[in-house]
Amino acid sequence: MKYDFKTLVSRKGTGSEKWEQMYAWNPQVGDDVVPFSVADMELKSPPELIDGLKRFLDNAVLGYTMPYDGFYDAVIGWQKTKHNWNIKKEWIVNTPGVVDAFYAAMRAFTNPGDGVIIFKPVYYPFSMAIDDNERELVNCPLINTNGYYTIDYDKFDELAKEPKNKLLIFCSPHNPVGRVWNKEELERVAEIAIKNDLIVVSDEIWNDLIMPGYDHTVFATVNEQLNDRLITCTAPSKTFNLAGLAISNIIISNENLRKEFKKAIDVVRGGTVNILGYKACEIGYTKCEGWLEEVIKLVDTNQKVVKKFFEDNFPKIKAPLIEGTYLQWVDFNALKMTNKLLEKFMHMEAEFFLDEGYIFGIEGSGYERINLAAPTHVIEKALKRLEKVLKKVYK
Ligand SMILES: Cc1ncc(COP(=O)(O)O)c(C=O)c1O
């Protein structure tokens, strides 16, 4: 491998959300313990990105900054070459985060009391956005067949038909279950959304993290008609691990929809992206594809390490391989622990800090989500720690 994916950089005391959360959960953990919860990477940043930012900073005037041609070219070029998606500069609306974008979409396209459909278990801020904006959460649970998740189209159709349900927030690829929806699946979702006049937020923040053998299909490319009701959320933040730089590209081809969306952003003055965010996005999309390719290989290796660990030692605990993201969804229900007990066991006994499945919805009860974007030896060490204590409770 060309890149250093073995060195672990301690983020203790740097304000890392994930690390601070770990110390809050268990203040006693040693300096050698690493969390695998919040979705950012425990990997050194792409050297091309760091070098590029350093060179930029040598001569930068750090004033108010808006998107510029080099930035737009990079975003348009990446979507074209990586995703076979032709977008125009004026379709791009910048927000600091994708979460900001779906909060804004909620304000733009629904009123208090309207129903918003989501497919649980799903990235928990979808529910927060609905609750915080006093909309009604309408759950259309995914179907779980021995760990393989699919969409319940009949139920979705039934819910979409109800006039009070106005918006779908769709996660593609899907966090936390790791599915990369295929073209046929996307076509069916699009058809139901169009037929029932739903506005669709397609959160495609994970679209670049696709495991070997799978392809991401951009939702906007499956059905031309869908574009008149579609807000697509993209960002370089998961792809190149730059969430701290707060830059997202929200792509909306329909002019009226875009206007309404921008209004909802502007009313809270929420569209300010920082100068380093633009520059990092540009560098990521033009210079860091090689790094991304190696990250994907690392994640694929790590998910196989985790799967084999459970198969060899605790076969009733299931860790199926993912199709996309860097998050593995592991079923600990065989332990027959309550969610709170499982959480305590993980935090206090195993010192294994993951995202608890139940936070993604009741459908995630008994599950844990492991962040695989870390050096393999760091994951192996955590699994060893888990093995020691799991042996005592596994029957
Ligand atoms: C599906 C999904 N959407 C959005 C985000 C975060 O978006 P942002 O940090 O850009 O607000 C995440 C982070 O894990 C995610 O998994």
The ligand as an SDF file (V2000), in Angstrom:
LIG
                    3D

 16 16  0  0  0  0  0  0  0  0999 V2000
  -26.3440    9.1230    6.2740 C   0  0  0  0  0  0  0  0  0  0  0  0
  -25.5660   10.2560    6.8420 C   0  0  0  0  0  0  0  0  0  0  0  0
  -25.9190   11.5180    6.5190 N   0  0  0  0  0  0  0  0  0  0  0  0
  -25.2390   12.5810    7.0100 C   0  0  0  0  0  0  0  0  0  0  0  0
  -24.1620   12.4050    7.8560 C   0  0  0  0  0  0  0  0  0  0  0  0
  -23.4270   13.5690    8.4280 C   0  0  0  0  0  0  0  0  0  0  0  0
  -23.5790   14.6800    7.6990 O   0  0  0  0  0  0  0  0  0  0  0  0
  -22.8130   16.0290    8.0210 P   0  0  0  0  0  0  0  0  0  0  0  0
  -21.7050   15.7360    8.9510 O   0  0  0  0  0  0  0  0  0  0  0  0
  -22.3530   16.4700    6.6830 O   0  0  0  0  0  0  0  0  0  0  0  0
  -23.8500   16.9280    8.5950 O   0  0  0  0  0  0  0  0  0  0  0  0
  -23.7780   11.1170    8.2090 C   0  0  0  0  0  0  0  0  0  0  0  0
  -22.6540   10.9020    9.1320 C   0  0  0  0  0  0  0  0  0  0  0  0
  -22.3670    9.8330    9.5630 O   0  0  0  0  0  0  0  0  0  0  0  0
  -24.4920   10.0240    7.6810 C   0  0  0  0  0  0  0  0  0  0  0  0
  -24.1600    8.7680    7.9930 O   0  0  0  0  0  0  0  0  0  0  0  0
  1  2  1  0
  2  3  1  0
  2 15  2  0
  3  4  2  0
  4  5  1  0
  5  6  1  0
  5 12  2  0
  6  7  1  0
  7  8  1  0
  8  9  2  0
  8 10  1  0
  8 11  1  0
 12 13  1  0
 12 15  1  0
 13 14  2  0
 15 16  1  0
M  END
$$$$
